[in-house]
């Protein structure tokens, strides 16, 4: 996936003419997406339980 995505992001960032610079908007967007992904991974057992995962493989609900 990285072999296809990274060159596209590089091309888009080279053509970007934001007042914040060429790279900063992409760094911000990437860091926000990584933060969301890490949060989802942390709560993956709870999300699976809420989406109907089998009770036999799940311990107690630990979400907040």
PDB file with one MODEL, atoms N, CA, C and O in Angstrom:
MODEL        1
ATOM      1  N   UNK A   1       0.826  -1.188   0.000  1.00  0.00           N
ATOM      2  CA  UNK A   1       0.000   0.000   0.000  1.00  0.00           C
ATOM      3  C   UNK A   1       0.873   1.255   0.000  1.00  0.00           C
ATOM      4  O   UNK A   1       0.581   2.228  -0.696  1.00  0.00           O
ATOM      5  N   UNK A   2       1.932   1.218   0.780  1.00  0.00           N
ATOM      6  CA  UNK A   2       2.795   2.399   0.865  1.00  0.00           C
ATOM      7  C   UNK A   2       3.453   2.709  -0.467  1.00  0.00           C
ATOM      8  O   UNK A   2       3.735   3.869  -0.766  1.00  0.00           O
ATOM      9  N   UNK A   3       3.699   1.688  -1.262  1.00  0.00           N
ATOM     10  CA  UNK A   3       4.331   1.907  -2.567  1.00  0.00           C
ATOM     11  C   UNK A   3       3.436   2.708  -3.504  1.00  0.00           C
ATOM     12  O   UNK A   3       3.921   3.355  -4.432  1.00  0.00           O
ATOM     13  N   UNK A   4       2.135   2.663  -3.261  1.00  0.00           N
ATOM     14  CA  UNK A   4       1.210   3.402  -4.126  1.00  0.00           C
ATOM     15  C   UNK A   4       0.772   4.722  -3.504  1.00  0.00           C
ATOM     16  O   UNK A   4       0.558   5.707  -4.210  1.00  0.00           O
ATOM     17  N   UNK A   5       0.641   4.739  -2.192  1.00  0.00           N
ATOM     18  CA  UNK A   5       0.115   5.927  -1.526  1.00  0.00           C
ATOM     19  C   UNK A   5       1.167   7.017  -1.381  1.00  0.00           C
ATOM     20  O   UNK A   5       0.899   8.179  -1.687  1.00  0.00           O
ATOM     21  N   UNK A   6       2.349   6.661  -0.923  1.00  0.00           N
ATOM     22  CA  UNK A   6       3.372   7.672  -0.648  1.00  0.00           C
ATOM     23  C   UNK A   6       3.768   8.499  -1.870  1.00  0.00           C
ATOM     24  O   UNK A   6       3.898   9.716  -1.743  1.00  0.00           O
ATOM     25  N   UNK A   7       3.966   7.898  -3.048  1.00  0.00           N
ATOM     26  CA  UNK A   7       4.269   8.758  -4.202  1.00  0.00           C
ATOM     27  C   UNK A   7       3.142   9.730  -4.545  1.00  0.00           C
ATOM     28  O   UNK A   7       3.399  10.860  -4.961  1.00  0.00           O
ATOM     29  N   UNK A   8       1.899   9.293  -4.370  1.00  0.00           N
ATOM     30  CA  UNK A   8       0.769  10.193  -4.634  1.00  0.00           C
ATOM     31  C   UNK A   8       0.760  11.353  -3.642  1.00  0.00           C
ATOM     32  O   UNK A   8       0.534  12.499  -4.029  1.00  0.00           O
ATOM     33  N   UNK A   9       1.002  11.061  -2.375  1.00  0.00           N
ATOM     34  CA  UNK A   9       1.024  12.114  -1.360  1.00  0.00           C
ATOM     35  C   UNK A   9       2.176  13.075  -1.630  1.00  0.00           C
ATOM     36  O   UNK A   9       2.028  14.284  -1.451  1.00  0.00           O
ATOM     37  N   UNK A  10       3.316  12.552  -2.057  1.00  0.00           N
ATOM     38  CA  UNK A  10       4.447  13.428  -2.383  1.00  0.00           C
ATOM     39  C   UNK A  10       4.115  14.362  -3.537  1.00  0.00           C
ATOM     40  O   UNK A  10       4.453  15.545  -3.497  1.00  0.00           O
ATOM     41  N   UNK A  11       3.465  13.847  -4.550  1.00  0.00           N
ATOM     42  CA  UNK A  11       3.082  14.677  -5.697  1.00  0.00           C
ATOM     43  C   UNK A  11       2.088  15.750  -5.257  1.00  0.00           C
ATOM     44  O   UNK A  11       2.223  16.915  -5.631  1.00  0.00           O
ATOM     45  N   UNK A  12       1.078  15.352  -4.455  1.00  0.00           N
ATOM     46  CA  UNK A  12       0.081  16.318  -3.991  1.00  0.00           C
ATOM     47  C   UNK A  12       0.722  17.389  -3.115  1.00  0.00           C
ATOM     48  O   UNK A  12       0.373  18.565  -3.213  1.00  0.00           O
ATOM     49  N   UNK A  13       1.663  16.981  -2.257  1.00  0.00           N
ATOM     50  CA  UNK A  13       2.283  17.969  -1.376  1.00  0.00           C
ATOM     51  C   UNK A  13       3.209  18.898  -2.151  1.00  0.00           C
ATOM     52  O   UNK A  13       3.352  20.064  -1.784  1.00  0.00           O
ATOM     53  N   UNK A  14       3.833  18.414  -3.202  1.00  0.00           N
ATOM     54  CA  UNK A  14       4.676  19.281  -4.024  1.00  0.00           C
ATOM     55  C   UNK A  14       3.847  20.328  -4.761  1.00  0.00           C
ATOM     56  O   UNK A  14       4.319  21.438  -5.008  1.00  0.00           O
ATOM     57  N   UNK A  15       2.621  19.976  -5.108  1.00  0.00           N
ATOM     58  CA  UNK A  15       1.748  20.915  -5.833  1.00  0.00           C
ATOM     59  C   UNK A  15       0.918  21.788  -4.897  1.00  0.00           C
ATOM     60  O   UNK A  15       0.229  22.700  -5.355  1.00  0.00           O
ATOM     61  N   UNK A  16       0.974  21.524  -3.604  1.00  0.00           N
ATOM     62  CA  UNK A  16       0.178  22.265  -2.633  1.00  0.00           C
ATOM     63  C   UNK A  16       0.750  23.675  -2.453  1.00  0.00           C
ATOM     64  O   UNK A  16       1.965  23.857  -2.361  1.00  0.00           O
ATOM     65  N   UNK A  17      -0.123  24.645  -2.406  1.00  0.00           N
ATOM     66  CA  UNK A  17       0.313  26.025  -2.183  1.00  0.00           C
ATOM     67  C   UNK A  17      -0.500  26.646  -1.047  1.00  0.00           C
ATOM     68  O   UNK A  17      -1.156  27.673  -1.221  1.00  0.00           O
ATOM     69  N   UNK A  18      -0.442  26.006   0.109  1.00  0.00           N
ATOM     70  CA  UNK A  18      -1.174  26.466   1.280  1.00  0.00           C
ATOM     71  C   UNK A  18      -0.391  27.576   1.975  1.00  0.00           C
ATOM     72  O   UNK A  18       0.824  27.690   1.813  1.00  0.00           O
ATOM     73  N   UNK A  19      -1.096  28.385   2.742  1.00  0.00           N
ATOM     74  CA  UNK A  19      -0.403  29.435   3.485  1.00  0.00           C
ATOM     75  C   UNK A  19       0.418  28.853   4.632  1.00  0.00           C
ATOM     76  O   UNK A  19       1.265  29.541   5.203  1.00  0.00           O
ATOM     77  N   UNK A  20       0.169  27.589   4.970  1.00  0.00           N
ATOM     78  CA  UNK A  20       0.917  26.915   6.019  1.00  0.00           C
ATOM     79  C   UNK A  20       2.134  26.165   5.482  1.00  0.00           C
ATOM     80  O   UNK A  20       2.858  25.534   6.251  1.00  0.00           O
ATOM     81  N   UNK A  21       2.360  26.228   4.205  1.00  0.00           N
ATOM     82  CA  UNK A  21       3.489  25.531   3.600  1.00  0.00           C
ATOM     83  C   UNK A  21       3.024  24.330   2.793  1.00  0.00           C
ATOM     84  O   UNK A  21       1.833  24.032   2.709  1.00  0.00           O
ATOM     85  N   UNK A  22       3.991  23.655   2.206  1.00  0.00           N
ATOM     86  CA  UNK A  22       3.643  22.516   1.363  1.00  0.00           C
ATOM     87  C   UNK A  22       3.468  21.235   2.153  1.00  0.00           C
ATOM     88  O   UNK A  22       2.649  20.393   1.782  1.00  0.00           O
ATOM     89  N   UNK A  23       4.206  21.068   3.216  1.00  0.00           N
ATOM     90  CA  UNK A  23       4.206  19.792   3.933  1.00  0.00           C
ATOM     91  C   UNK A  23       3.331  19.794   5.190  1.00  0.00           C
ATOM     92  O   UNK A  23       2.779  18.754   5.547  1.00  0.00           O
ATOM     93  N   UNK A  24       3.198  20.901   5.846  1.00  0.00           N
ATOM     94  CA  UNK A  24       2.498  20.934   7.136  1.00  0.00           C
ATOM     95  C   UNK A  24       1.059  20.437   7.086  1.00  0.00           C
ATOM     96  O   UNK A  24       0.659  19.699   7.986  1.00  0.00           O
ATOM     97  N   UNK A  25       0.251  20.803   6.077  1.00  0.00           N
ATOM     98  CA  UNK A  25      -1.123  20.260   6.054  1.00  0.00           C
ATOM     99  C   UNK A  25      -1.150  18.737   5.959  1.00  0.00           C
ATOM    100  O   UNK A  25      -2.030  18.099   6.536  1.00  0.00           O
ATOM    101  N   UNK A  26      -0.200  18.151   5.240  1.00  0.00           N
ATOM    102  CA  UNK A  26      -0.166  16.703   5.093  1.00  0.00           C
ATOM    103  C   UNK A  26       0.351  16.035   6.368  1.00  0.00           C
ATOM    104  O   UNK A  26      -0.099  14.945   6.722  1.00  0.00           O
ATOM    105  N   UNK A  27       1.277  16.672   7.047  1.00  0.00           N
ATOM    106  CA  UNK A  27       1.757  16.153   8.323  1.00  0.00           C
ATOM    107  C   UNK A  27       0.630  16.191   9.351  1.00  0.00           C
ATOM    108  O   UNK A  27       0.451  15.233  10.104  1.00  0.00           O
ATOM    109  N   UNK A  28      -0.125  17.277   9.393  1.00  0.00           N
ATOM    110  CA  UNK A  28      -1.242  17.390  10.324  1.00  0.00           C
ATOM    111  C   UNK A  28      -2.320  16.349  10.027  1.00  0.00           C
ATOM    112  O   UNK A  28      -2.802  15.679  10.940  1.00  0.00           O
ATOM    113  N   UNK A  29      -2.699  16.212   8.768  1.00  0.00           N
ATOM    114  CA  UNK A  29      -3.725  15.234   8.403  1.00  0.00           C
ATOM    115  C   UNK A  29      -3.261  13.814   8.710  1.00  0.00           C
ATOM    116  O   UNK A  29      -4.039  13.004   9.215  1.00  0.00           O
ATOM    117  N   UNK A  30      -2.018  13.511   8.414  1.00  0.00           N
ATOM    118  CA  UNK A  30      -1.487  12.183   8.704  1.00  0.00           C
ATOM    119  C   UNK A  30      -1.444  11.886  10.189  1.00  0.00           C
ATOM    120  O   UNK A  30      -1.777  10.780  10.613  1.00  0.00           O
ATOM    121  N   UNK A  31      -1.038  12.865  10.982  1.00  0.00           N
ATOM    122  CA  UNK A  31      -0.974  12.631  12.428  1.00  0.00           C
ATOM    123  C   UNK A  31      -2.362  12.474  13.029  1.00  0.00           C
ATOM    124  O   UNK A  31      -2.543  11.696  13.966  1.00  0.00           O
ATOM    125  N   UNK A  32      -3.346  13.199  12.509  1.00  0.00           N
ATOM    126  CA  UNK A  32      -4.723  13.025  12.993  1.00  0.00           C
ATOM    127  C   UNK A  32      -5.262  11.638  12.638  1.00  0.00           C
ATOM    128  O   UNK A  32      -5.920  10.998  13.460  1.00  0.00           O
ATOM    129  N   UNK A  33      -4.987  11.177  11.425  1.00  0.00           N
ATOM    130  CA  UNK A  33      -5.440   9.842  11.021  1.00  0.00           C
ATOM    131  C   UNK A  33      -4.772   8.754  11.853  1.00  0.00           C
ATOM    132  O   UNK A  33      -5.418   7.770  12.214  1.00  0.00           O
ATOM    133  N   UNK A  34      -3.487   8.917  12.163  1.00  0.00           N
ATOM    134  CA  UNK A  34      -2.795   7.940  12.995  1.00  0.00           C
ATOM    135  C   UNK A  34      -3.369   7.941  14.406  1.00  0.00           C
ATOM    136  O   UNK A  34      -3.520   6.877  15.008  1.00  0.00           O
ATOM    137  N   UNK A  35      -3.692   9.116  14.947  1.00  0.00           N
ATOM    138  CA  UNK A  35      -4.284   9.190  16.282  1.00  0.00           C
ATOM    139  C   UNK A  35      -5.622   8.474  16.344  1.00  0.00           C
ATOM    140  O   UNK A  35      -5.907   7.762  17.307  1.00  0.00           O
ATOM    141  N   UNK A  36      -6.435   8.660  15.328  1.00  0.00           N
ATOM    142  CA  UNK A  36      -7.734   7.976  15.271  1.00  0.00           C
ATOM    143  C   UNK A  36      -7.526   6.466  15.151  1.00  0.00           C
ATOM    144  O   UNK A  36      -8.216   5.692  15.815  1.00  0.00           O
ATOM    145  N   UNK A  37      -6.590   6.045  14.317  1.00  0.00           N
ATOM    146  CA  UNK A  37      -6.339   4.618  14.133  1.00  0.00           C
ATOM    147  C   UNK A  37      -5.847   3.957  15.412  1.00  0.00           C
ATOM    148  O   UNK A  37      -6.273   2.849  15.736  1.00  0.00           O
ATOM    149  N   UNK A  38      -4.956   4.619  16.144  1.00  0.00           N
ATOM    150  CA  UNK A  38      -4.448   4.056  17.392  1.00  0.00           C
ATOM    151  C   UNK A  38      -5.562   3.971  18.431  1.00  0.00           C
ATOM    152  O   UNK A  38      -5.618   3.007  19.194  1.00  0.00           O
ATOM    153  N   UNK A  39      -6.438   4.954  18.471  1.00  0.00           N
ATOM    154  CA  UNK A  39      -7.571   4.918  19.394  1.00  0.00           C
ATOM    155  C   UNK A  39      -8.511   3.767  19.052  1.00  0.00           C
ATOM    156  O   UNK A  39      -8.990   3.065  19.943  1.00  0.00           O
ATOM    157  N   UNK A  40      -8.771   3.576  17.777  1.00  0.00           N
ATOM    158  CA  UNK A  40      -9.640   2.470  17.349  1.00  0.00           C
ATOM    159  C   UNK A  40      -9.009   1.126  17.692  1.00  0.00           C
ATOM    160  O   UNK A  40      -9.705   0.212  18.134  1.00  0.00           O
ATOM    161  N   UNK A  41      -7.700   0.996  17.494  1.00  0.00           N
ATOM    162  CA  UNK A  41      -7.023  -0.250  17.829  1.00  0.00           C
ATOM    163  C   UNK A  41      -7.116  -0.509  19.334  1.00  0.00           C
ATOM    164  O   UNK A  41      -7.316  -1.647  19.759  1.00  0.00           O
ATOM    165  N   UNK A  42      -6.973   0.535  20.129  1.00  0.00           N
ATOM    166  CA  UNK A  42      -7.059   0.367  21.576  1.00  0.00           C
ATOM    167  C   UNK A  42      -8.418  -0.105  22.051  1.00  0.00           C
ATOM    168  O   UNK A  42      -8.511  -0.845  23.030  1.00  0.00           O
ATOM    169  N   UNK A  43      -9.458   0.308  21.378  1.00  0.00           N
ATOM    170  CA  UNK A  43     -10.819  -0.071  21.760  1.00  0.00           C
ATOM    171  C   UNK A  43     -11.403  -1.132  20.831  1.00  0.00           C
ATOM    172  O   UNK A  43     -12.623  -1.278  20.760  1.00  0.00           O
ATOM    173  N   UNK A  44     -10.562  -1.869  20.125  1.00  0.00           N
ATOM    174  CA  UNK A  44     -11.061  -2.818  19.131  1.00  0.00           C
ATOM    175  C   UNK A  44     -11.903  -3.933  19.745  1.00  0.00           C
ATOM    176  O   UNK A  44     -12.887  -4.361  19.143  1.00  0.00           O
ATOM    177  N   UNK A  45     -11.535  -4.407  20.929  1.00  0.00           N
ATOM    178  CA  UNK A  45     -12.337  -5.455  21.565  1.00  0.00           C
ATOM    179  C   UNK A  45     -13.725  -4.929  21.924  1.00  0.00           C
ATOM    180  O   UNK A  45     -14.727  -5.617  21.730  1.00  0.00           O
ATOM    181  N   UNK A  46     -13.773  -3.720  22.441  1.00  0.00           N
ATOM    182  CA  UNK A  46     -15.064  -3.131  22.809  1.00  0.00           C
ATOM    183  C   UNK A  46     -15.905  -2.827  21.574  1.00  0.00           C
ATOM    184  O   UNK A  46     -17.121  -3.018  21.588  1.00  0.00           O
ATOM    185  N   UNK A  47     -15.274  -2.362  20.523  1.00  0.00           N
ATOM    186  CA  UNK A  47     -15.995  -2.081  19.278  1.00  0.00           C
ATOM    187  C   UNK A  47     -16.540  -3.380  18.690  1.00  0.00           C
ATOM    188  O   UNK A  47     -17.675  -3.417  18.214  1.00  0.00           O
ATOM    189  N   UNK A  48     -15.746  -4.435  18.721  1.00  0.00           N
ATOM    190  CA  UNK A  48     -16.222  -5.732  18.248  1.00  0.00           C
ATOM    191  C   UNK A  48     -17.398  -6.232  19.051  1.00  0.00           C
ATOM    192  O   UNK A  48     -18.347  -6.789  18.499  1.00  0.00           O
ATOM    193  N   UNK A  49     -17.336  -6.031  20.369  1.00  0.00           N
ATOM    194  CA  UNK A  49     -18.458  -6.440  21.227  1.00  0.00           C
ATOM    195  C   UNK A  49     -19.718  -5.659  20.869  1.00  0.00           C
ATOM    196  O   UNK A  49     -20.808  -6.227  20.798  1.00  0.00           O
ATOM    197  N   UNK A  50     -19.565  -4.358  20.645  1.00  0.00           N
ATOM    198  CA  UNK A  50     -20.737  -3.534  20.294  1.00  0.00           C
ATOM    199  C   UNK A  50     -21.307  -3.894  18.924  1.00  0.00           C
ATOM    200  O   UNK A  50     -22.503  -3.728  18.687  1.00  0.00           O
ATOM    201  N   UNK A  51     -20.461  -4.384  18.026  1.00  0.00           N
ATOM    202  CA  UNK A  51     -20.914  -4.747  16.687  1.00  0.00           C
ATOM    203  C   UNK A  51     -21.415  -6.185  16.599  1.00  0.00           C
ATOM    204  O   UNK A  51     -21.741  -6.665  15.513  1.00  0.00           O
ATOM    205  N   UNK A  52     -21.477  -6.877  17.744  1.00  0.00           N
ATOM    206  CA  UNK A  52     -22.076  -8.208  17.755  1.00  0.00           C
ATOM    207  C   UNK A  52     -21.092  -9.345  17.785  1.00  0.00           C
ATOM    208  O   UNK A  52     -21.427 -10.450  17.358  1.00  0.00           O
ATOM    209  N   UNK A  53     -19.894  -9.123  18.272  1.00  0.00           N
ATOM    210  CA  UNK A  53     -18.914 -10.192  18.392  1.00  0.00           C
ATOM    211  C   UNK A  53     -19.431 -11.235  19.370  1.00  0.00           C
ATOM    212  O   UNK A  53     -20.201 -10.916  20.276  1.00  0.00           O
ATOM    213  N   UNK A  54     -19.012 -12.470  19.189  1.00  0.00           N
ATOM    214  CA  UNK A  54     -19.483 -13.560  20.044  1.00  0.00           C
ATOM    215  C   UNK A  54     -19.040 -13.336  21.483  1.00  0.00           C
ATOM    216  O   UNK A  54     -17.916 -12.904  21.738  1.00  0.00           O
ATOM    217  N   UNK A  55     -19.938 -13.635  22.424  1.00  0.00           N
ATOM    218  CA  UNK A  55     -19.647 -13.446  23.842  1.00  0.00           C
ATOM    219  C   UNK A  55     -18.597 -14.423  24.355  1.00  0.00           C
ATOM    220  O   UNK A  55     -17.905 -14.127  25.329  1.00  0.00           O
ATOM    221  N   UNK A  56     -18.470 -15.579  23.716  1.00  0.00           N
ATOM    222  CA  UNK A  56     -17.557 -16.599  24.212  1.00  0.00           C
ATOM    223  C   UNK A  56     -16.092 -16.177  24.105  1.00  0.00           C
ATOM    224  O   UNK A  56     -15.266 -16.629  24.897  1.00  0.00           O
ATOM    225  N   UNK A  57     -15.759 -15.326  23.146  1.00  0.00           N
ATOM    226  CA  UNK A  57     -14.383 -14.885  22.970  1.00  0.00           C
ATOM    227  C   UNK A  57     -14.101 -13.553  23.647  1.00  0.00           C
ATOM    228  O   UNK A  57     -12.981 -13.048  23.567  1.00  0.00           O
ATOM    229  N   UNK A  58     -15.071 -12.988  24.295  1.00  0.00           N
ATOM    230  CA  UNK A  58     -14.933 -11.644  24.868  1.00  0.00           C
ATOM    231  C   UNK A  58     -15.009 -11.722  26.381  1.00  0.00           C
ATOM    232  O   UNK A  58     -15.867 -12.403  26.943  1.00  0.00           O
ATOM    233  N   UNK A  59     -14.107 -11.023  27.020  1.00  0.00           N
ATOM    234  CA  UNK A  59     -14.149 -10.967  28.481  1.00  0.00           C
ATOM    235  C   UNK A  59     -15.230  -9.973  28.894  1.00  0.00           C
ATOM    236  O   UNK A  59     -16.333 -10.006  28.347  1.00  0.00           O
ATOM    237  N   UNK A  60     -14.946  -9.122  29.815  1.00  0.00           N
ATOM    238  CA  UNK A  60     -15.901  -8.102  30.254  1.00  0.00           C
ATOM    239  C   UNK A  60     -15.761  -6.861  29.391  1.00  0.00           C
ATOM    240  O   UNK A  60     -14.682  -6.576  28.872  1.00  0.00           O
ATOM    241  N   UNK A  61     -16.850  -6.124  29.240  1.00  0.00           N
ATOM    242  CA  UNK A  61     -16.842  -4.847  28.519  1.00  0.00           C
ATOM    243  C   UNK A  61     -16.021  -3.851  29.310  1.00  0.00           C
ATOM    244  O   UNK A  61     -16.321  -3.595  30.477  1.00  0.00           O
ATOM    245  N   UNK A  62     -14.969  -3.272  28.690  1.00  0.00           N
ATOM    246  CA  UNK A  62     -14.054  -2.411  29.406  1.00  0.00           C
ATOM    247  C   UNK A  62     -14.098  -0.959  28.960  1.00  0.00           C
ATOM    248  O   UNK A  62     -13.362  -0.132  29.497  1.00  0.00           O
ATOM    249  N   UNK A  63     -14.924  -0.638  28.010  1.00  0.00           N
ATOM    250  CA  UNK A  63     -14.952   0.719  27.473  1.00  0.00           C
ATOM    251  C   UNK A  63     -15.507   1.722  28.471  1.00  0.00           C
ATOM    252  O   UNK A  63     -16.131   1.358  29.469  1.00  0.00           O
ATOM    253  N   UNK A  64     -15.268   2.971  28.181  1.00  0.00           N
ATOM    254  CA  UNK A  64     -15.758   4.012  29.072  1.00  0.00           C
ATOM    255  C   UNK A  64     -17.061   4.588  28.576  1.00  0.00           C
ATOM    256  O   UNK A  64     -17.621   5.483  29.209  1.00  0.00           O
TER     257      UNK A  64
ENDMDL
END
